Amino acid sequence: MTRNAIVFGGSGLVGKALIKLLSENRNYTKVIAYFRHKPENLPVKIQSKPITDDVTINPQVDDVFICLGTTMRKAGSKDAFRKVDFEMVVELAEKAQRARAQRLVVISSIGANPKSRNFYLRTKGQLEEKVKQLNYELCAIIRPSLLLGHRNEFRLGERLSIWLYRIFRFTFVGPLRRYRGIDATDVAKAMISLALSAKGCITVESETLKQIAEVYHA
């Protein structure tokens, strides 16, 4: 049986890769992608809609992928950051549940912890706790490490992190292996694979995402 999917955050690094893969995947007949700014040349299978405060979710959706996220610098304040990375994500997940969506796949962050002293990691950890309480057939929390790929927007901190990572990549062995950078396309492949085959409430770390992506089938 084929499925319908929704993607929130389709203009981000993982979101763009996810939309491309979903458009090519035979398991999905219809994909609705929500954007802040509609991109050009979307695949035929992809329908675009704007992200607004009163998003209405189609009750025929099966799988929901949430790739929303911002940076503290872009948000401008902790409150504005939390509104996007916590409040908006939770609200969309709850709306999708009420619309009878069966599977939820949400991007969090490596190191997420609701008790962390780091505001970013604490927010992500609190998000994870909240979505785990929702009654989905699958609630998959994705924890990628440093995302690799080309962004349209310039993020100085991220660029520096990628540059340093590529120089010292050989040191990421043993316990540090989980912190290796991961290509955004591999994250997207793993997200789709989990939606198609997994059940229950699971948290998937970056190293496992890479392993899942290696056996991805469209």
C-alpha positions in Angstrom: 0.0 0.0 0.0 1.4 3.4 -1.0 1.4 6.3 1.4 1.0 10.1 1.7 3.5 12.2 3.5 4.0 15.7 4.9 7.4 17.4 5.3 7.8 20.4 7.5 11.0 22.4 6.9 11.6 21.5 3.3 14.0 24.3 2.6 16.6 23.2 5.1 19.6 20.9 4.4 17.9 17.7 5.3 14.5 18.8 4.2 15.6 19.4 0.6 17.3 16.0 0.5 14.2 14.4 2.0 11.8 15.9 -0.6 14.0 14.8 -3.5 14.1 11.2 -2.2 10.4 11.1 -1.4 9.6 12.3 -4.9 11.6 9.3 -6.3 10.4 6.7 -3.8 7.7 4.3 -5.1 6.2 3.9 -1.7 4.8 7.5 -1.7 2.2 8.7 -4.1 1.7 12.2 -2.6 4.0 14.5 -0.7 3.0 17.9 0.7 5.9 20.1 1.7 5.6 23.2 3.8 8.0 26.1 3.2 8.6 29.6 4.5 9.6 30.5 0.9 8.5 28.3 -2.0 11.4 27.0 -4.0 11.4 26.7 -7.8 11.3 23.5 -9.9 9.8 21.1 -7.3 9.2 17.5 -8.5 5.8 16.7 -9.9 4.8 14.6 -6.9 5.5 17.4 -4.4 2.8 19.9 -3.5 4.0 23.0 -1.7 2.2 25.0 1.0 3.3 27.9 3.2 4.0 27.4 6.9 1.6 29.6 8.8 0.4 29.7 12.4 -2.9 28.0 11.4 -1.6 25.1 9.4 -4.3 22.6 8.6 -3.2 19.0 8.1 -4.9 16.7 5.7 -6.5 13.7 7.5 -5.3 11.4 4.8 -1.6 11.8 5.7 0.2 8.7 6.8 3.8 9.8 7.6 5.0 13.2 9.0 8.6 14.3 8.7 9.6 17.4 10.8 12.9 19.0 9.8 12.3 22.4 11.4 15.1 24.2 13.1 16.9 27.5 13.4 20.0 28.9 15.0 20.3 31.2 18.0 21.8 33.9 15.9 19.1 33.7 13.3 16.3 33.6 15.9 17.7 36.5 17.8 16.7 35.4 21.2 16.2 32.3 23.3 12.4 32.8 23.2 12.4 33.0 19.5 14.6 30.0 19.1 12.3 27.9 21.4 9.2 29.0 19.5 10.6 27.4 16.3 12.6 24.4 17.7 10.1 23.4 20.4 6.7 25.1 20.3 6.2 24.9 16.5 7.4 21.3 16.3 5.3 20.1 19.1 2.2 21.9 17.8 2.6 20.4 14.3 3.2 16.9 15.8 0.0 17.2 17.8 -2.0 18.5 14.9 -0.8 15.6 12.7 -1.8 13.1 15.5 -5.3 14.6 15.6 -5.4 14.2 11.8 -4.7 10.5 12.4 -1.2 10.4 11.0 0.4 7.1 11.9 4.1 7.8 11.8 6.2 10.7 13.0 9.9 11.3 12.3 11.5 14.3 14.0 15.0 15.7 13.7 16.6 16.5 17.1 20.3 16.8 17.8 23.1 14.6 19.1 23.6 15.3 22.8 20.0 16.3 23.4 19.2 16.2 27.1 16.3 17.9 28.9 18.5 18.5 31.9 21.5 19.9 30.0 23.0 23.2 31.0 23.3 24.1 27.4 20.1 25.9 26.2 20.1 24.4 22.7 20.6 20.8 23.9 18.1 21.3 26.8 15.5 22.5 24.3 16.0 19.6 22.0 15.8 17.2 25.0 12.5 18.7 26.1 11.2 18.4 22.6 12.0 14.7 22.6 10.2 14.2 25.9 7.1 15.9 24.6 6.8 14.1 21.3 7.4 10.7 23.0 4.1 11.3 24.8 2.1 11.3 21.6 0.3 8.2 20.4 2.0 7.4 17.1 2.5 3.9 15.7 6.1 5.2 15.1 7.8 8.1 16.8 11.3 8.2 15.5 13.6 10.8 17.0 16.6 11.5 14.8 19.9 12.7 16.4 22.4 13.6 13.6 25.8 14.9 14.4 27.4 17.7 12.2 25.4 17.9 9.0 27.4 17.8 5.8 26.1 19.3 2.6 25.7 22.6 0.8 23.4 25.2 2.4 22.0 28.2 0.5 22.5 30.4 3.7 25.9 31.1 5.2 26.5 29.9 8.7 29.9 30.8 9.9 30.0 28.6 12.9 28.9 25.6 10.9 31.4 26.3 8.1 34.2 26.4 10.6 33.0 23.2 12.3 32.9 21.4 9.0 36.4 22.7 8.0 37.9 21.5 11.4 36.0 18.2 11.1 37.5 17.4 7.7 41.0 18.1 9.0 40.7 16.0 12.2 38.2 13.4 10.9 40.8 10.6 11.4 40.5 11.2 15.2 36.8 10.3 15.3 37.2 6.6 16.2 36.1 4.5 19.1 33.7 6.4 21.4 34.1 9.5 19.2 32.8 7.7 16.1 29.2 8.8 16.9 30.3 12.4 16.4 31.4 11.9 12.9 29.8 14.3 10.4 27.0 12.9 8.4 25.7 13.8 4.9 22.2 15.3 4.9 21.2 12.9 2.2 22.1 10.0 4.4 20.0 11.4 7.2 17.0 11.7 4.8 17.5 8.2 3.6 17.5 6.9 7.1 14.3 8.9 8.0 12.4 7.3 5.1 13.6 3.8 5.8 12.5 4.2 9.5 9.1 5.5 8.4 8.6 2.5 6.1 9.8 -0.2 8.5 10.1 0.8 12.2 7.5 0.9 15.0 7.4 2.1 18.5 9.1 5.1 20.1 12.8 5.1 19.1 15.8 7.4 19.3 18.4 6.9 16.5 21.9 8.2 16.9 24.0 9.5 14.1 26.2 6.4 13.6 23.1 4.3 13.3 21.6 6.7 10.8 24.6 6.2 8.6 24.2 2.4 8.8 20.5 2.6 7.9 21.3 4.9 4.9 23.7 2.4 3.5 21.0 -0.1 2.8 18.3 2.4 1.7 16.1 1.3 -1.2 13.9 3.7 -3.2 
